[in-house]
Amino acid sequence: TSFHGLIGNSDEMQRLYRTIERTKNNKATVLITGESGTGKEMVARAIHYNSEISAAPFIPVNCGAIPDQLLESELFGHLKGSFTGAFTNRAGFFQAADSGSIFLDEISNASMQVQAKLLRAIQEKEVTMLGATKSQKVDVRIITASNTDLQELIRNQQFREDLYYRLNVITIEIPPLRNRTTDIPLLIQHFNQKYS
C-alpha cells in the first residue's frame, strides 16, 4: 500500500507508481502537475530515491517561498560583493545538487530573468553565479512542479514557452484524492498508526 512514502492502491495510484518506475533512471526533466496538497514533492523524492543516483543529493527548492530578488542568488550562487549584503562567496542550490536532483516547486513563481538562466542551465548544463564571468558545469537532474496552468501563463506572457518545453519532457499528473476515494481508508489507517 506504500510506495516510497506514497499511500494508495487505487488504479490512479498504480498508474502513478508505474510512471515513477519508468521515469526513475531517465535523466530527462520531469514536470509534476497537480493541485496543492496532492504530494508533488513526495513524487519527486520517490523518483530520486528510487533511482541509480539515490545516494547523491536531493535538493528541494520552493520557488514560491523565496523572494524574487533572492531566487537567482539562491539557485545559482553569488560572488562576494556582487550585491549589497554579499559578504562571502556562496554556492547555490544547483551546485549543491551536482550529480543529484534539484526539485523546483512552484516554478511558475520564477521571474523571466531566472527563467532565462534556468533555460541555460538545462541546455548547456552550466550555471553562472551572480557577479561571475565564468560559468560552471553542473550535472543535475531537474524535476519541477506547478499547481498553476503554465500554458495559461505562457498565453499571458508570464512564462517562457521555450523553457516550458524543456521542463515538460516527462509529465506526471498527480490525481486529487476525490478521484481516488478508495484510498481514503488506507490513508486513515496510515495516519492513525503514525500519530497514535
Salt bridges, closest charged atoms under 4 A:
GLU21 OE1 - LYS24 NZ 2.95
GLU35 OE2 - ARG178 NH2 2.40
GLU41 OE2 - ARG45 NH2 2.86
GLU72 OE2 - LYS117 NZ 3.08
GLU74 OE2 - ARG90 NH1 3.37
GLU126 OE2 - ARG120 NH2 2.48
GLU126 OE1 - LYS137 NZ 3.57
ASP139 OD1 - LYS27 NZ 3.45
GLU152 OE1 - ARG155 NH2 2.83
ASP162 OD2 - ARG160 NH2 2.80
ASP183 OD2 - ARG180 NH1 2.95
